Each structure stands twice: as C-alpha cells, then as structure tokens.
Amino acid sequence: MISQAMRWWDCTVSIVGDTCVEMASRGWGGGATERRVALMGALSPRARRWTLLVCALAVAVLAYDLAFWAHLDRTDVLGSDFSASYIASTVWLHGGNLYDQALEIARHTALIPSGYHVDLPFITPPLTAVLVAPLTALDLPTAYRAFSLLQLLLLAGAVVVAVRAAPWPASTGPWLKRAAVLAALAGAGAWRLLLLGQWDGLSALSLALAYASWRRGDRGRAGAWLMGGALIAKPHLAIGLAVWLLAQRNRRALAGAAAGIAAVLAATLLLAGPAAIGGWIGSLRLSAGHSMPSTLSGLTGLFGSWIASDAAVQVLAAAGSVLALGACWLLGDRARRRPGLLEPSLAGATALSLLAAPHALTHDLALLAPALVWTAAWVACRPAAHRGLLVLLAGWVLLDVAARHQLDDAITTAPGRLVPLLLVAGAAAAAHACGLRLPGRRAATAAAVPLPSG
C-alpha cells in the first residue's frame, strides 16, 4: 500500500496544488486582490509568490495524507501502533498486568484476520494505557480513527502555540505565518503519526507549551511542560532536551521540571500502581531491541544502515549520542548567555535529541513541527531573511522527501539512512546560528579579524 501511495504522490500534488494556487490567487474564497495584498503585509511580490506556493503545496500534501489515512483497510487499522495501547488498556481495565506481553499479543492476534502476524508489544509508559481507557468503549477501528485525529489536532495545537509565541517581525503578514503552519503540518512526521496512531502529537504540544512559557519568562512552567509532558509517552525522545534544560542552570526551570516529573509519576502510581512502573522499566530492553537498527531515524539507524555488526552499531551510536548530548549542553549554555538565541538553540537541541534517542522512527519527526515554526519566525527577523527562509524551507522539504522515501524500512545500501544525516545538518546549522564553532575554526576566525587600533 505504501508503494502504491508513492505512485499517487506526483499526480495528487499536481492536481490539488494547482487548484490551491488558483484559490490563493483569488483571495481564498471571495476576497479581492487588494485584501490579499493587505494580508500579505510587507512581503515583496517574489516572497508573496513563494508564500502562496508553499501554502498550496502544503494543502495538497495534507489532502493526500488525509485521503490515504481515510482509505486504510481494516487489517492496517487493527495492526496500527495504537492497537497496542488499546489492548493494554483493556487489560488494565480488567485488573491485569499492563506489561504481560504474551497475554496482550494473544488478545491482539484474536482480532487480526487469520494469516496475519502481529508483533506489537506494549512498551510505552503506563499512563498511556490509562489515557486510552475512555476509547475502549468504542471498537478498535473507531477508537483508532478518533485517537489518530486527536493526535493530529494536538500537533496542530502545538504548531499554533508556537506561531503565537514566536518572535515574528512586526511587519509580518498572516500569510507567512500560515505558510509556516501548513508546512509544519504537511511533514512526514505528521503523516506517519496519523497513520500509526502514535503519541507524538502530545509530545509536540508539551514542547510547544514549554517554548511559549519560556518566551513569556515563566521558567518554572516551561520546565514542567518540557519534562512532565515528555515523561507521559515519549521520555526517550527528550534526553537531549533534558541536557539542554540542565545547561540553562535556571533554578525555577529545574524546579518546574522536577515538579512535572513528580506529577506524572504520582498520577502513574495512583492510577496504574507501582507494579506498572516496574513493568515499564522491565520493558525498556524490549523497546530498545524491538526494531532493527537500520530502520531507525537516529544515530543508531545511521550506523545500522552502514554496518552489519549490531555490536559495532551500538558502540558507535553510543559515542555519537554522547557527542550529540554534549552539543545540546553547548546550545543550552549559549541560549542562557544570549536569550535571543532561544529559537535556534531549542530547535537544534530537539534535532539532537532525536538523533540521540535509542529508538526514534519517522513519526517522531512530528516533534520538529513546532520547532520549524519558531525557527521561521527567528529567521524572519535576521538580515537577508528571504534567503534564510528559503534555506530553512529547502531543508524541511529535503527532510520530508527523505523520510517519505525511506519510511521505516531497513536501509542497508549507500548512502544509508538519509534522515539522520539531515538531522545532523540541521543541528549543525542551528549551532552555527548560535555562534558555536569548532575550536580550530574559532581560532582561525579570531585570527582573521583585525584588532582595533589604539
């Protein structure tokens, strides 16, 4: 089905994209040309064309993604990632062990048509099963549709929070912001999130709320959103973000993070019990080894696509992750010293956190959606903003194309997994924007700058 979708891609984008461009040129449903120009703000004619093109293509991609999701067959729905949380929730409601993998796989297999094999152990934190419990009143296919749409709405909420909190120039019209929102929601991460029924919408929203709180100066609430929200469903994706937060050395932020973590742990103990926490900790080893290294989107996936030896892959990935976490510290420290660098610093830390994660897949790229928006706002305030925005857009499109092309397939041919390479490039660009340089490069730059006389 995925291969069939890729064949439909060009045709769908062409047809829907042309329609959307025509609608945009008419003012999106009844507005005159003068109104459209006013909405554009201070954009030049060339920038307006680019903005409309981005909006049109993003709407086309979103239309394709939603159509693809709507036409999933019953077997795909019953075998979605959400189904593991659904089955675990039914076990919890009946007083069973949340991490009794044999029981849950047996229940899951009973739902799947004969001839199909399911291997979806429940390995997310216990609170996810508790949160899914209200949906167990529905049958699994209906619950999947509701949950997938809910996660997409949470992701849309994350993007809206980011666009409202970001430091856009005063002259920015609404259309540039709309283009950023649509481009973020048209990413491969959002598509896979919708298809699989994953939890990244919640994680992205907590990240966006943390960013918005930080922008308002509420460091305590920012720390609580950042760490508490991550612990609910995807704590392994936030290791680099935790290092970034530590590098801030802000007492209020650290106290807020501790409070957020404590609140999630207390809710888990109250609702799921201490045995569930122990079961989740025991499932971490299963989580780390459940996917082939060459299918992952972090450093493990990069080295796994180059090297056949799993032991060598783990050693190299661990070493690379240490470097990535070190870079997160440097980015956090730079933002502490220069608060105006919050946007590139946090965006770079988000990319590095995905790289360092022991288990990151294509749907986890949804975490970058709010980061794209606040980075676009920051770039729009810089000199040569139009060129910077085009570079940012090109990077986002390359990441999207690479992710949709390789998905979560096992890649063992040159050049290997492309998504980790592009994440490295994005993190390097963020570090450059924050003024971080390699020691040799910094020394050469300093030597090239003439000292003032007298």
N, C-alpha and C positions, 0 to 999 in steps of 0.2 A: 504493500500500500504506500509506503514511503517513496519508493521509486516511482510509482505512478504519480504521486504528488509532484515530484521534481519535474516530470514531463509536462504537468499542467502549469508549472510556475510561469514561464515566459508568456504564455497565452493569457493567463489571468491578469498578470501585471499590466500587459499591454492594453487589454480591453478596459479594465476598471480604471487604470491610470489615466488614459485619455479622457474618459468620462469625468473623472475628478478634476483634471486640469481645466476642462471646459466649464464645469460648475464654479471652480475657483475664479476663473476669469470673469464670470458674471456676478460675483459677489456672494456666492453660496446661498442662493435661494431668494433673490428679489432685490438685493442691494444694488445701487447704482455704482458706476465707476468711481465717482467722487467719494462715496462711502468706503469703497475698498481701499482707495489710496489713503484715506484718513486712518483706516485700521492699520495700515502698514507702518504708520509712524514715520520715522526719518530714514527708512531704508531707501537705498538707491534703486533705480529701475532694475539693474542686474541682480541686486540682492533680493528684490521682490520676486523676480522670476525663479531664483533658486529656492526661495522660501515656499512658493506655490508648488514647485516641482517636488520638494521634499514632502509637503502635505499630501499631494496627490499620490505619490508612490507609497507613502506610509499607509494611507487609507486603502490602497489596493492590496497591500500585503496583509493588513488586518482583515480585510474582507475575505481574502483567500484563506487565512488561518482559521477564521471562524467557520467558513464553509467546510474546510477539511475536518474540523472538530465535529461539526454537526453531522457529518456523514460517516463517522466511525461506526464500525459494525459492533454487534453485541459482544463478540469474543474479545475485541480490543478493549472495550469498556470493562468487562469482567476481569481482564488481566492488567488493568491500569495500576499504577503505583498507589493510587488512592485506595484500591481494594484491600491492600494490606492493612491500612489504618481502619477501614470499615470492619474487616473481620476481627481485628484485635479489639475494637470497641465492643463488638457483640460478645466476645469472650469476657471482657471486663464487666459488662453489664450482668453477666451470669455468674460473676464471682470467680472466674478462672484466672489463671496466670497469664498476664499480658504477654510474656515472652516465652510461652510454650509453643515453640515453632512447629513441632510435629502436629499438635492439635490444630493450629491455625492453617497450616498447609493442607491438612486433611479437609477442613471445612471449606477452604478455598477451592480445592480440587473438585469438591462436590458441586460447585457452581459452574465449573468450566465444562463445555461440551467434551464428550469423550474423544480421545485422540490428541488433546492439547495438554501440554505440561506447564505447570506454574511453579515458579521459584521466586517468590516474593516474601521473604521473611520480614516480620515487623521489627524494625531496628531504629525507629525514631524515638525521641523521649516519651515517657509515659503520658504526659499531658496532652499529646496529640490525639491519643485514643479517647481521652475524656472529652476533648473538644468536638470530636466527630460524633459523639453519642447521640445528639439530637437528630442527626441524619439517618441513624439506623431505623427510625420509624418509617423510612422510605425503602423501597427495594434498591439493590445496589446500583443498577444503571441510572435510576433517577437521582439517587444520592450523589453519584459521580458527577452528573451534569450540574447539580446545584453547587457542589463543592468546587468544581473547576471554575465556574463562573464567579463564585465568591472570591477565589484566589486571584482571578484576573481583575476583579473590582478592587481588591486590596492593593494590587500592583498599580492600578490606575490611581488609587488614592495616594500611594507613595509618590508617584510622579507629580500629582497635583500639589501635594505638600511641598515637594522640592521646588516646583516652579514658583510657588507663592513666597517661599522663604529665600530664594536665591537673590543675589545682588545684581539684578538687571539694571542696565543704564536707564536713566530717566527718559531718554528718547525712544526706548524700545516699544514698538507697537505690539498688539496682541498676536499678530500672525507669526512672529519669530518664536514666541513662547508656545504657540500651538504647534508649530513645526517640531519644536523640541519634544513636546509631549507625545505627539504622534510617532515620531521616530523612535522614542524610547519604548513605546508600547508595541511597535512593529518588530521588535528584535526577536531573535531566535529563542532567547530565554523565555519570553512571554508565551511564544507558540508552544514550546515543549511543556511549560508549566500548565498550560491549558489542556494539552493532550493527555498528559500523565496524571493530572490531578495532584500536583506536588504542592509543597508548603512555602515556596519561595515568595509568594505574594505577601504573606505575613512577615517574613524576614525583611523584605524590601521596605515594607511600611514602617517597621521599627527602626530601620536605618534612616529613613527619611525623617521620621519624627525626632530622632536623635540629632540629625543635622539641623532641623528647624529650631530645636531647643538651644543648640549651641549658638546659632546665629542670633537668637534673642538674648543670649547671655545667661541662660538658665543651665549651668553646667551640671547641676545635680540631676535634673530631669533628663538631660542628654545622656548621661552615663547610665541611668536606669533604663531608658529606651534601648540603648545600644546593646547592653549586656543581657538585660532581662528578656528583651524580645528575641535575641539570638538563642537563648537557652530553651525557649519553648519548643522549637522544632529543628533548628539547624545550628547547633553550637559549634560544630566542626568548621563551619564557614567563617566564623568570627574570631579565629585565633589571631590573625594579623590585626584585626580591628582592636582586639584587647591590648595588644602590644602598643598600637598607636595611642590608645587611651592612656596607658601607663606612662608613655613618653610625655604626655601633657603635664604630668605631675601636678594636677589640679585636685585639691582635696575634695572639693564639692563633687567633681565628676566621679572620682573614685568612690566616694561615699554613696553617690547615687547608683553606681554600678553594683556595689555590694548590696544595696537595698533592693535593686531589681532582681539580682540573683537570688537573694533570700526570699523575696516574694514568690518567685516561680517555684523554688524548692518547697516552700511552705504549702503552696497550692497543690503541688505534686504529692507531698506527704499526706495532706488532708484528703485528697480525692482518690489517689491511686495506691497510697500506702508505701511504707519503706521497702517492701519486697519488690515493688515495681521498679524503684530506683536501682536496687541491686541487680534486677534482671536486665535493665537497660545497660548498666555498666558491663555486665557479662556479655551483652550482645555487641559491644564495640569491636571486638576482634572479628566477629562475623561480618560486621559492617565494612571493616577495612578490607576484607578479602573477598567480599561478595562479587565485585566487578573485576574483570580483567584489567590490568594496568593500562593496556593500550586503548581502553575505551574511555578513560577519564580525561577531564579537561584541565587538570592542574599539572604540576611538575611531574607527578607520578605518571600521568598519561603521556607527557612529552618524552620522558626517558623510556617508558614502556613501549613506545612506538619505534624507538631506535634500537633497543637492546632486548635480547631474548631472555636473558637471565633475570629472574624475579629478584634474586638477592642483590644483584648489582643495581637494579632499578630502585629498590628500596633505599640502598645506601646513597645513591646519587640524589634521589628525591629528598631524603632527609637533609643532606648537605645543602641542596638548593633551597629547601624550606627555611633552614636556619638563616641563609642569606636574605631570603625574602622577608623574614620577620625582623632581621636587622634593618632592612630598608624601611619597614613600617615604623620602627623606632625613630629613624632619622627623619622621616616625613612628619611624624607626630611632634618631634622636638622642633622642627623648623616652623610648624604651624604655631607652636607655643611661643616661639620668639617673634614670629611675624603673623599675627592673627589674620591679616589679609590674604594669606595663603591657605586658608581653611579648605577651600573648594578643591584645588588640585591635590592638596595633601590627603584629604579624606578619600577622594576618588582613587588616587594611587594606592592607598592602603587597602581599599576594597578590592582592587585588582590583585594586589599581592596576597591578600587573604585568601582569595580563590585559588591562586597558584599554590599556596602552602597547605591548602586543605587536603587531608588524606583521601577524601572521597568527594570530588566535585564533578558534576556532569553538566550537559548542555543546559538543562532547565535552571541550573544555579546561576547562569549568566543573567537571569532576571534581576539579580541583586545590583547589577550595573545600571539599570534603567533610571533610578533617581540620580545616580552619580552623573550620567550623561547630561541631565537637565541642569544640575547646578554647575557643572563644568562649562556648559554652553553659556550660562549667564556670566561666569567669571571671564571667559574668553571674550565675550562681547564687550567687556569693559577695558580690554587691552588695546594698545596700538595695533594697527593692521588687523582689526577684529574680523573683517570679512575673510581674510586669508586663514586666520586661525580657526574660524568656524568651519571653513571648507576642509581643513586638515582634520578637525575633530569628526566631521561627518564622514569623511573618507575612511577614517579608522573604524568608525562604528559600522559602516557598510561592509568593510572587509571582514570584521569580526562576525557579522551576521551571515555573510555568504559562506565563510569557512565553517561556521557552526552548523548551518543548514546542509552543507555538502557532506560533512563527515559525521554529523549527529553523534550518537554514542556507539558507533561501530568500532570494531577492533581494527586499528590502523597500524600496519606494520611495514608500509612501503614509504620510500622517500617522498616528500620531506618529513614525514611523520605527522603527528597531530599539529594542526595549524593554530588552533585556539590558544594553547598555552604560549606559543611564540608571539601571538598578537597581544596577549595579556602582558607579557614581558615588555613588549614595545610600548604599550600604553602606560605601564608603570614607569618605564624609563622617561617617557615624555612628561609625566607628572613630576618626577624627580627633577627633571631639567627645569620645568616651570617654577619649581620651588627653590631653584638655585643650587641644588645638590650636584656636585661634580666628583668624578674620580680624583684621587689625590694627585696623580700625575697631571691630569688635565687642569686641576685647580691651580697647581704651581705654574704651569705653562701660561695660563690665562693671567695670573698675577704678574708674571714676568713681562707679559706683553703690554700691560697697562703702564704708561709713563707716570712717574711720581710727580706731584705738583712741585713747582719750584718755590724756593724761599720760604 
